[in-house]
Amino acid sequence: MSVLLLLGVLALVVGGCVCVVWADRGGPRWVRVVATLTLAAGELLRQSEKSRRRSLSRSNGNGD
């Protein structure tokens, strides 16, 4: 069951990447919407990772 879930997530990620490339080359409107959503999700993940690292470095007390 978990393998199917991971395959589904992988398919969504690959599809999002394809839409980003296609939108860059002037694809239809729905492709540009999917590309925008994909890029926004990536940015949210990046920001959450940065804040998680900051909170971990504060909690261990050494500042690194």
FENGI-V698946 format. One record per pair of residues at least 12 apart in sequence whose ideal C-beta (glycine too) atoms are under 7 Angstrom apart, sorted by the first residue. I is the first residue (numbers start at 1). J is the second residue. If there is no record, write none. Layout:
BEGIN
i-><I & I>
j-><J & J>
END
This chain:
BEGIN
i-><16 & 16 & 19 & 19 & 19 & 19 & 20 & 20 & 20 & 23>
j-><34 & 38 & 31 & 34 & 35 & 38 & 35 & 38 & 39 & 35>
END
